[in-house]
Amino acid sequence: MKHNGAWRTKQSAIWEETHGAIPSGYHVIFGDSDKRNFDLANLYCIPAAQACIMTNMGLKSKEPELAEAGVALAGLYAKISERKRRNRK
């Protein structure tokens, strides 16, 4: 899909219709990894670092409750990593 002359993903367009602009550095992901499930309940707008953690640790699930827990757990891991980096300075 095109928006203001730039390409964007369908999930981003769906998210923005309901929630407004996606902040810089954030991605809209599919909670259950099914790239054909555009249900708003399956879409999460999360920081890029958190999206990477979810992918690397296999925290996505086809079950909605587990997908939501995976997003929360990835957020916790991202925050721990951020604090460790700050403390090393």
N, CA, C and O atoms as a Tinker XYZ file with bonds, in Angstrom:
   356  protein
     1  N      0.842000   -1.181000    0.000000    73     2
     2  CA     0.000000    0.000000    0.000000    64     1     3
     3  C      0.886000    1.243000    0.000000    63     2     4     5
     4  O      1.971000    1.256000    0.582000    81     3
     5  N      0.400000    2.276000   -0.661000    73     3     6
     6  CA     1.143000    3.538000   -0.686000    64     5     7
     7  C      0.458000    4.553000    0.212000    63     6     8     9
     8  O     -0.768000    4.643000    0.264000    81     7
     9  N      1.284000    5.315000    0.919000    73     7    10
    10  CA     0.793000    6.370000    1.796000    64     9    11
    11  C      1.726000    7.562000    1.634000    63    10    12    13
    12  O      2.925000    7.455000    1.894000    81    11
    13  N      1.192000    8.674000    1.214000    73    11    14
    14  CA     2.006000    9.869000    0.965000    64    13    15
    15  C      3.194000    9.572000    0.048000    63    14    16    17
    16  O      4.291000   10.093000    0.249000    81    15
    17  N      2.960000    8.731000   -0.957000    73    15    18
    18  CA     3.997000    8.419000   -1.925000    64    17    19
    19  C      4.980000    7.363000   -1.487000    63    18    20    21
    20  O      5.864000    7.004000   -2.265000    81    19
    21  N      4.868000    6.840000   -0.255000    73    19    22
    22  CA     5.790000    5.825000    0.243000    64    21    23
    23  C      5.039000    4.507000    0.464000    63    22    24    25
    24  O      3.872000    4.504000    0.855000    81    23
    25  N      5.722000    3.399000    0.211000    73    23    26
    26  CA     5.110000    2.089000    0.430000    64    25    27
    27  C      5.081000    1.779000    1.913000    63    26    28    29
    28  O      6.001000    2.132000    2.651000    81    27
    29  N      4.020000    1.117000    2.344000    73    27    30
    30  CA     3.938000    0.631000    3.718000    64    29    31
    31  C      3.161000   -0.674000    3.722000    63    30    32    33
    32  O      2.450000   -0.989000    2.768000    81    31
    33  N      3.299000   -1.407000    4.769000    73    31    34
    34  CA     2.666000   -2.718000    4.839000    64    33    35
    35  C      1.173000   -2.585000    5.133000    63    34    36    37
    36  O      0.708000   -1.582000    5.674000    81    35
    37  N      0.447000   -3.624000    4.758000    73    35    38
    38  CA    -0.997000   -3.630000    4.997000    64    37    39
    39  C     -1.298000   -3.582000    6.494000    63    38    40    41
    40  O     -2.218000   -2.890000    6.929000    81    39
    41  N     -0.506000   -4.332000    7.284000    73    39    42
    42  CA    -0.748000   -4.337000    8.724000    64    41    43
    43  C     -0.511000   -2.953000    9.335000    63    42    44    45
    44  O     -1.191000   -2.563000   10.284000    81    43
    45  N      0.456000   -2.217000    8.787000    73    43    46
    46  CA     0.697000   -0.854000    9.274000    64    45    47
    47  C     -0.481000    0.050000    8.952000    63    46    48    49
    48  O     -0.891000    0.860000    9.784000    81    47
    49  N     -1.030000   -0.086000    7.744000    73    47    50
    50  CA    -2.185000    0.724000    7.349000    64    49    51
    51  C     -3.388000    0.428000    8.245000    63    50    52    53
    52  O     -4.091000    1.342000    8.675000    81    51
    53  N     -3.614000   -0.843000    8.517000    73    51    54
    54  CA    -4.736000   -1.236000    9.377000    64    53    55
    55  C     -4.535000   -0.672000   10.786000    63    54    56    57
    56  O     -5.466000   -0.132000   11.383000    81    55
    57  N     -3.317000   -0.802000   11.308000    73    55    58
    58  CA    -3.018000   -0.289000   12.653000    64    57    59
    59  C     -3.256000    1.222000   12.713000    63    58    60    61
    60  O     -3.894000    1.719000   13.641000    81    59
    61  N     -2.739000    1.946000   11.717000    73    59    62
    62  CA    -2.842000    3.409000   11.725000    64    61    63
    63  C     -4.275000    3.898000   11.574000    63    62    64    65
    64  O     -4.613000    4.962000   12.092000    81    63
    65  N     -5.120000    3.155000   10.882000    73    63    66
    66  CA    -6.530000    3.543000   10.749000    64    65    67
    67  C     -7.209000    3.598000   12.111000    63    66    68    69
    68  O     -8.088000    4.429000   12.338000    81    67
    69  N     -6.807000    2.724000   13.006000    73    67    70
    70  CA    -7.436000    2.639000   14.326000    64    69    71
    71  C     -6.690000    3.424000   15.398000    63    70    72    73
    72  O     -7.306000    4.100000   16.222000    81    71
    73  N     -5.361000    3.332000   15.385000    73    71    74
    74  CA    -4.565000    3.877000   16.487000    64    73    75
    75  C     -3.764000    5.130000   16.153000    63    74    76    77
    76  O     -3.170000    5.735000   17.044000    81    75
    77  N     -3.740000    5.518000   14.913000    73    75    78
    78  CA    -2.946000    6.684000   14.532000    64    77    79
    79  C     -1.552000    6.275000   14.083000    63    78    80    81
    80  O     -1.261000    5.091000   13.916000    81    79
    81  N     -0.704000    7.264000   13.893000    73    79    82
    82  CA     0.638000    7.054000   13.338000    64    81    83
    83  C      1.477000    6.100000   14.187000    63    82    84    85
    84  O      1.378000    6.075000   15.414000    81    83
    85  N      2.299000    5.325000   13.501000    73    83    86
    86  CA     3.228000    4.410000   14.161000    64    85    87
    87  C      4.482000    5.210000   14.514000    63    86    88    89
    88  O      5.074000    5.843000   13.640000    81    87
    89  N      4.894000    5.190000   15.786000    73    87    90
    90  CA     6.078000    5.954000   16.178000    64    89    91
    91  C      7.332000    5.459000   15.450000    63    90    92    93
    92  O      7.419000    4.294000   15.064000    81    91
    93  N      8.275000    6.340000   15.274000    73    91    94
    94  CA     9.545000    5.994000   14.647000    64    93    95
    95  C     10.238000    4.902000   15.462000    63    94    96    97
    96  O     10.270000    4.971000   16.690000    81    95
    97  N     10.787000    3.902000   14.788000    73    95    98
    98  CA    11.477000    2.818000   15.472000    64    97    99
    99  C     10.573000    1.695000   15.932000    63    98   100   101
   100  O     11.028000    0.762000   16.594000    81    99
   101  N      9.307000    1.773000   15.593000    73    99   102
   102  CA     8.340000    0.742000   15.961000    64   101   103
   103  C      7.918000   -0.039000   14.723000    63   102   104   105
   104  O      7.976000    0.470000   13.604000    81   103
   105  N      7.494000   -1.280000   14.937000    73   103   106
   106  CA     6.994000   -2.136000   13.870000    64   105   107
   107  C      5.646000   -2.699000   14.278000    63   106   108   109
   108  O      5.376000   -2.901000   15.462000    81   107
   109  N      4.801000   -2.952000   13.286000    73   107   110
   110  CA     3.548000   -3.652000   13.530000    64   109   111
   111  C      3.794000   -5.108000   13.145000    63   110   112   113
   112  O      4.147000   -5.412000   12.005000    81   111
   113  N      3.603000   -6.004000   14.117000    73   111   114
   114  CA     3.864000   -7.421000   13.880000    64   113   115
   115  C      2.586000   -8.234000   14.043000    63   114   116   117
   116  O      1.600000   -7.768000   14.614000    81   115
   117  N      2.627000   -9.454000   13.529000    73   115   118
   118  CA     1.530000  -10.407000   13.696000    64   117   119
   119  C      1.831000  -11.245000   14.931000    63   118   120   121
   120  O      2.850000  -11.934000   14.977000    81   119
   121  N      0.966000  -11.195000   15.920000    73   119   122
   122  CA     1.180000  -11.943000   17.159000    64   121   123
   123  C      1.285000  -13.435000   16.943000    63   122   124   125
   124  O      2.059000  -14.108000   17.623000    81   123
   125  N      0.509000  -13.966000   15.996000    73   123   126
   126  CA     0.506000  -15.418000   15.780000    64   125   127
   127  C      1.382000  -15.850000   14.607000    63   126   128   129
   128  O      1.355000  -17.018000   14.219000    81   127
   129  N      2.153000  -14.935000   14.043000    73   127   130
   130  CA     3.055000  -15.189000   12.904000    64   129   131
   131  C      2.328000  -15.486000   11.598000    63   130   132   133
   132  O      2.976000  -15.774000   10.592000    81   131
   133  N      0.999000  -15.422000   11.590000    73   131   134
   134  CA     0.232000  -15.673000   10.367000    64   133   135
   135  C      0.076000  -14.354000    9.621000    63   134   136   137
   136  O     -0.719000  -13.499000   10.011000    81   135
   137  N      0.835000  -14.201000    8.554000    73   135   138
   138  CA     0.845000  -12.943000    7.805000    64   137   139
   139  C     -0.426000  -12.714000    6.986000    63   138   140   141
   140  O     -0.513000  -11.747000    6.228000    81   139
   141  N     -1.403000  -13.598000    7.139000    73   139   142
   142  CA    -2.703000  -13.399000    6.492000    64   141   143
   143  C     -3.787000  -13.057000    7.510000    63   142   144   145
   144  O     -4.938000  -12.828000    7.136000    81   143
   145  N     -3.429000  -13.022000    8.789000    73   143   146
   146  CA    -4.387000  -12.724000    9.847000    64   145   147
   147  C     -4.277000  -11.247000   10.219000    63   146   148   149
   148  O     -3.495000  -10.867000   11.091000    81   147
   149  N     -5.078000  -10.423000    9.538000    73   147   150
   150  CA    -5.024000   -8.979000    9.748000    64   149   151
   151  C     -6.012000   -8.504000   10.810000    63   150   152   153
   152  O     -6.322000   -7.315000   10.886000    81   151
   153  N     -6.504000   -9.426000   11.625000    73   151   154
   154  CA    -7.394000   -9.065000   12.724000    64   153   155
   155  C     -6.636000   -8.113000   13.648000    63   154   156   157
   156  O     -5.498000   -8.390000   14.027000    81   155
   157  N     -7.257000   -7.004000   14.007000    73   155   158
   158  CA    -6.597000   -5.992000   14.830000    64   157   159
   159  C     -6.093000   -6.565000   16.151000    63   158   160   161
   160  O     -5.076000   -6.110000   16.673000    81   159
   161  N     -6.791000   -7.556000   16.695000    73   159   162
   162  CA    -6.361000   -8.183000   17.949000    64   161   163
   163  C     -5.061000   -8.969000   17.775000    63   162   164   165
   164  O     -4.387000   -9.278000   18.758000    81   163
   165  N     -4.707000   -9.292000   16.535000    73   163   166
   166  CA    -3.490000  -10.049000   16.249000    64   165   167
   167  C     -2.307000   -9.137000   15.914000    63   166   168   169
   168  O     -1.183000   -9.613000   15.759000    81   167
   169  N     -2.552000   -7.843000   15.804000    73   167   170
   170  CA    -1.499000   -6.900000   15.433000    64   169   171
   171  C     -0.978000   -6.180000   16.675000    63   170   172   173
   172  O     -1.750000   -5.721000   17.517000    81   171
   173  N      0.351000   -6.092000   16.769000    73   171   174
   174  CA     0.995000   -5.419000   17.888000    64   173   175
   175  C      1.974000   -4.397000   17.342000    63   174   176   177
   176  O      2.744000   -4.698000   16.431000    81   175
   177  N      1.950000   -3.198000   17.887000    73   175   178
   178  CA     2.910000   -2.152000   17.515000    64   177   179
   179  C      3.938000   -2.096000   18.634000    63   178   180   181
   180  O      3.652000   -1.646000   19.744000    81   179
   181  N      5.144000   -2.564000   18.318000    73   179   182
   182  CA     6.176000   -2.690000   19.344000    64   181   183
   183  C      7.499000   -2.132000   18.832000    63   182   184   185
   184  O      7.703000   -2.026000   17.622000    81   183
   185  N      8.403000   -1.774000   19.751000    73   183   186
   186  CA     9.724000   -1.290000   19.327000    64   185   187
   187  C     10.464000   -2.368000   18.522000    63   186   188   189
   188  O     10.260000   -3.564000   18.732000    81   187
   189  N     11.309000   -1.932000   17.616000    73   187   190
   190  CA    12.054000   -2.853000   16.749000    64   189   191
   191  C     12.855000   -3.863000   17.573000    63   190   192   193
   192  O     12.900000   -5.044000   17.228000    81   191
   193  N     13.485000   -3.410000   18.657000    73   191   194
   194  CA    14.282000   -4.317000   19.495000    64   193   195
   195  C     13.416000   -5.430000   20.076000    63   194   196   197
   196  O     13.839000   -6.584000   20.145000    81   195
   197  N     12.225000   -5.082000   20.483000    73   195   198
   198  CA    11.304000   -6.061000   21.056000    64   197   199
   199  C     10.858000   -7.055000   19.979000    63   198   200   201
   200  O     10.719000   -8.245000   20.259000    81   199
   201  N     10.636000   -6.580000   18.758000    73   199   202
   202  CA    10.256000   -7.463000   17.651000    64   201   203
   203  C     11.377000   -8.458000   17.360000    63   202   204   205
   204  O     11.111000   -9.631000   17.099000    81   203
   205  N     12.621000   -8.002000   17.403000    73   203   206
   206  CA    13.772000   -8.888000   17.184000    64   205   207
   207  C     13.850000   -9.956000   18.263000    63   206   208   209
   208  O     14.101000  -11.124000   17.968000    81   207
   209  N     13.637000   -9.564000   19.499000    73   207   210
   210  CA    13.675000  -10.514000   20.612000    64   209   211
   211  C     12.591000  -11.570000   20.427000    63   210   212   213
   212  O     12.845000  -12.757000   20.629000    81   211
   213  N     11.397000  -11.155000   20.050000    73   211   214
   214  CA    10.309000  -12.108000   19.842000    64   213   215
   215  C     10.673000  -13.128000   18.778000    63   214   216   217
   216  O     10.411000  -14.320000   18.936000    81   215
   217  N     11.280000  -12.658000   17.691000    73   215   218
   218  CA    11.663000  -13.557000   16.610000    64   217   219
   219  C     12.787000  -14.489000   17.056000    63   218   220   221
   220  O     12.701000  -15.703000   16.871000    81   219
   221  N     13.833000  -13.925000   17.639000    73   219   222
   222  CA    15.001000  -14.718000   18.037000    64   221   223
   223  C     14.688000  -15.749000   19.119000    63   222   224   225
   224  O     15.290000  -16.823000   19.149000    81   223
   225  N     13.745000  -15.425000   20.008000    73   223   226
   226  CA    13.446000  -16.329000   21.115000    64   225   227
   227  C     12.210000  -17.193000   20.843000    63   226   228   229
   228  O     11.804000  -17.975000   21.702000    81   227
   229  N     11.615000  -17.059000   19.665000    73   227   230
   230  CA    10.441000  -17.863000   19.326000    64   229   231
   231  C      9.256000  -17.595000   20.228000    63   230   232   233
   232  O      8.579000  -18.526000   20.663000    81   231
   233  N      8.999000  -16.323000   20.514000    73   231   234
   234  CA     7.933000  -15.963000   21.456000    64   233   235
   235  C      6.577000  -15.718000   20.798000    63   234   236   237
   236  O      5.638000  -15.283000   21.465000    81   235
   237  N      6.465000  -15.989000   19.510000    73   235   238
   238  CA     5.179000  -15.833000   18.843000    64   237   239
   239  C      4.396000  -17.132000   18.983000    63   238   240   241
   240  O      4.979000  -18.216000   19.017000    81   239
   241  N      3.079000  -17.019000   19.063000    73   239   242
   242  CA     2.242000  -18.203000   19.247000    64   241   243
   243  C      0.925000  -18.028000   18.521000    63   242   244   245
   244  O      0.433000  -16.909000   18.376000    81   243
   245  N      0.358000  -19.121000   18.068000    73   243   246
   246  CA    -0.949000  -19.081000   17.410000    64   245   247
   247  C     -2.078000  -18.856000   18.416000    63   246   248   249
   248  O     -3.182000  -18.467000   18.035000    81   247
   249  N     -1.806000  -19.096000   19.687000    73   247   250
   250  CA    -2.800000  -18.883000   20.736000    64   249   251
   251  C     -2.714000  -17.433000   21.204000    63   250   252   253
   252  O     -1.643000  -16.984000   21.613000    81   251
   253  N     -3.833000  -16.687000   21.153000    73   251   254
   254  CA    -3.817000  -15.247000   21.488000    64   253   255
   255  C     -3.221000  -14.922000   22.852000    63   254   256   257
   256  O     -2.478000  -13.949000   22.981000    81   255
   257  N     -3.535000  -15.721000   23.872000    73   255   258
   258  CA    -3.017000  -15.441000   25.210000    64   257   259
   259  C     -1.496000  -15.589000   25.244000    63   258   260   261
   260  O     -0.804000  -14.797000   25.883000    81   259
   261  N     -0.985000  -16.604000   24.556000    73   259   262
   262  CA     0.457000  -16.825000   24.534000    64   261   263
   263  C      1.162000  -15.775000   23.682000    63   262   264   265
   264  O      2.281000  -15.369000   23.995000    81   263
   265  N      0.514000  -15.337000   22.611000    73   263   266
   266  CA     1.096000  -14.275000   21.778000    64   265   267
   267  C      1.234000  -12.993000   22.597000    63   266   268   269
   268  O      2.260000  -12.315000   22.536000    81   267
   269  N      0.202000  -12.673000   23.355000    73   267   270
   270  CA     0.236000  -11.475000   24.202000    64   269   271
   271  C      1.307000  -11.608000   25.284000    63   270   272   273
   272  O      2.001000  -10.641000   25.597000    81   271
   273  N      1.439000  -12.797000   25.848000    73   271   274
   274  CA     2.485000  -13.036000   26.853000    64   273   275
   275  C      3.867000  -12.910000   26.218000    63   274   276   277
   276  O      4.791000  -12.400000   26.851000    81   275
   277  N      4.019000  -13.365000   24.980000    73   275   278
   278  CA     5.286000  -13.252000   24.271000    64   277   279
   279  C      5.689000  -11.808000   24.057000    63   278   280   281
   280  O      6.862000  -11.461000   24.193000    81   279
   281  N      4.719000  -10.959000   23.722000    73   279   282
   282  CA     4.986000   -9.525000   23.549000    64   281   283
   283  C      5.448000   -8.929000   24.878000    63   282   284   285
   284  O      6.411000   -8.164000   24.919000    81   283
   285  N      4.761000   -9.281000   25.958000    73   283   286
   286  CA     5.129000   -8.758000   27.280000    64   285   287
   287  C      6.507000   -9.252000   27.708000    63   286   288   289
   288  O      7.306000   -8.477000   28.234000    81   287
   289  N      6.791000  -10.529000   27.488000    73   287   290
   290  CA     8.080000  -11.094000   27.871000    64   289   291
   291  C      9.214000  -10.467000   27.065000    63   290   292   293
   292  O     10.273000  -10.164000   27.616000    81   291
   293  N      8.999000  -10.270000   25.768000    73   291   294
   294  CA    10.012000   -9.613000   24.929000    64   293   295
   295  C     10.254000   -8.185000   25.409000    63   294   296   297
   296  O     11.387000   -7.706000   25.388000    81   295
   297  N      9.197000   -7.506000   25.839000    73   295   298
   298  CA     9.348000   -6.154000   26.393000    64   297   299
   299  C     10.196000   -6.165000   27.650000    63   298   300   301
   300  O     11.019000   -5.273000   27.858000    81   299
   301  N      9.999000   -7.165000   28.484000    73   299   302
   302  CA    10.784000   -7.299000   29.710000    64   301   303
   303  C     12.253000   -7.557000   29.376000    63   302   304   305
   304  O     13.138000   -6.927000   29.954000    81   303
   305  N     12.517000   -8.476000   28.449000    73   303   306
   306  CA    13.900000   -8.756000   28.046000    64   305   307
   307  C     14.562000   -7.515000   27.442000    63   306   308   309
   308  O     15.738000   -7.253000   27.694000    81   307
   309  N     13.813000   -6.759000   26.652000    73   307   310
   310  CA    14.363000   -5.535000   26.048000    64   309   311
   311  C     14.731000   -4.527000   27.129000    63   310   312   313
   312  O     15.777000   -3.882000   27.047000    81   311
   313  N     13.887000   -4.389000   28.133000    73   311   314
   314  CA    14.143000   -3.440000   29.218000    64   313   315
   315  C     15.355000   -3.880000   30.046000    63   314   316   317
   316  O     16.169000   -3.044000   30.440000    81   315
   317  N     15.479000   -5.171000   30.310000    73   315   318
   318  CA    16.635000   -5.687000   31.051000    64   317   319
   319  C     17.914000   -5.401000   30.281000    63   318   320   321
   320  O     18.905000   -4.950000   30.855000    81   319
   321  N     17.889000   -5.662000   28.988000    73   319   322
   322  CA    19.057000   -5.421000   28.139000    64   321   323
   323  C     19.435000   -3.941000   28.122000    63   322   324   325
   324  O     20.614000   -3.590000   28.170000    81   323
   325  N     18.420000   -3.082000   28.053000    73   323   326
   326  CA    18.654000   -1.634000   28.058000    64   325   327
   327  C     19.312000   -1.201000   29.370000    63   326   328   329
   328  O     20.248000   -0.401000   29.359000    81   327
   329  N     18.833000   -1.719000   30.484000    73   327   330
   330  CA    19.395000   -1.362000   31.792000    64   329   331
   331  C     20.835000   -1.844000   31.927000    63   330   332   333
   332  O     21.685000   -1.134000   32.464000    81   331
   333  N     21.109000   -3.064000   31.434000    73   331   334
   334  CA    22.474000   -3.588000   31.496000    64   333   335
   335  C     23.419000   -2.702000   30.693000    63   334   336   337
   336  O     24.529000   -2.413000   31.142000    81   335
   337  N     22.989000   -2.269000   29.510000    73   335   338
   338  CA    23.822000   -1.388000   28.680000    64   337   339
   339  C     24.078000   -0.058000   29.380000    63   338   340   341
   340  O     25.191000    0.467000   29.334000    81   339
   341  N     23.057000    0.482000   30.023000    73   339   342
   342  CA    23.201000    1.756000   30.726000    64   341   343
   343  C     24.158000    1.643000   31.901000    63   342   344   345
   344  O     24.940000    2.558000   32.159000    81   343
   345  N     24.101000    0.525000   32.614000    73   343   346
   346  CA    24.944000    0.328000   33.796000    64   345   347
   347  C     26.403000    0.108000   33.444000    63   346   348   349
   348  O     27.277000    0.341000   34.280000    81   347
   349  N     26.690000   -0.340000   32.218000    73   347   350
   350  CA    28.073000   -0.571000   31.809000    64   349   351
   351  C     28.801000    0.740000   31.538000    63   350   352   353
   352  O     30.031000    0.767000   31.530000    81   351
   353  N     28.081000    1.800000   31.321000    73   351   354
   354  CA    28.702000    3.097000   30.968000    64   353   355
   355  C     29.252000    3.797000   32.164000    63   354   356
   356  O     29.803000    4.891000   32.039000    81   355
